[in-house]
Amino acid sequence: MRFSRHARQRMRQWSLSEADVVEFIMREAGWISLDSAGNIRINGAIREHGMRAVLAVDDPGYVITIHEWRGGAR
């Protein structure tokens, strides 16, 4: 799995490792949707923090960003 610079900066902010994020994405807990650009959004929890990962629609192995998710607009 590859990570954008933005995703890596966010991962440092939350003290997340690449393994944490890959496990989060591969886990079946949470739910998956699409954003307005068609990118894949994965919502769930990492270490009891609500998180959202956004993957590129044309390359699902590429993480665009990961950020806190508080269950707002889907």
C-alpha positions in Angstrom: 0.0 0.0 0.0 1.3 3.5 -0.9 0.6 6.7 1.1 0.5 10.3 -0.1 2.6 12.9 1.7 -0.5 14.3 3.2 -1.6 10.9 4.5 1.9 10.4 6.1 1.7 13.8 7.8 -1.7 12.9 9.2 -0.4 9.5 10.4 2.4 11.3 12.3 -0.2 13.6 13.8 -2.1 10.7 15.2 1.0 8.5 15.9 -0.3 5.9 13.4 2.0 3.4 11.7 1.5 2.1 8.2 0.5 -1.3 9.7 -2.2 0.5 11.8 -3.7 2.0 8.6 -3.4 -1.1 6.5 -5.1 -3.1 9.2 -7.9 -0.5 9.5 -8.5 -0.6 5.7 -8.5 -4.4 5.5 -10.7 -4.9 8.5 -14.4 -5.5 7.7 -15.6 -3.4 10.7 -16.9 0.1 9.9 -18.4 1.1 6.5 -17.3 2.1 3.0 -18.7 4.8 0.8 -17.7 7.1 -2.1 -17.0 10.8 -2.0 -18.2 13.3 -4.6 -15.1 12.6 -6.7 -15.7 8.9 -6.6 -12.8 8.1 -4.2 -13.3 5.3 -1.6 -14.0 6.4 2.0 -13.5 3.9 4.8 -14.9 4.9 8.2 -14.1 3.1 11.4 -11.9 3.2 14.5 -8.2 2.9 15.1 -7.3 2.6 18.8 -10.8 3.8 19.7 -10.5 7.0 17.6 -13.0 7.5 14.8 -11.0 7.7 11.6 -11.7 8.0 7.9 -9.3 6.9 5.2 -9.7 8.0 1.6 -8.4 5.8 -1.2 -7.9 6.7 -4.8 -10.7 5.3 -7.0 -8.3 4.5 -9.8 -5.7 3.0 -7.5 -7.2 1.5 -4.3 -3.7 0.7 -3.0 -3.0 4.5 -2.7 -4.1 6.2 0.5 -4.9 9.9 -0.3 -5.5 10.9 3.3 -6.6 9.7 6.7 -8.2 11.9 9.3 -10.4 12.0 12.3 -14.1 11.2 11.7 -16.8 12.0 14.1 -19.7 10.5 12.3 -21.0 13.6 10.6 -22.2 13.8 7.0 -21.8 10.6 5.1 
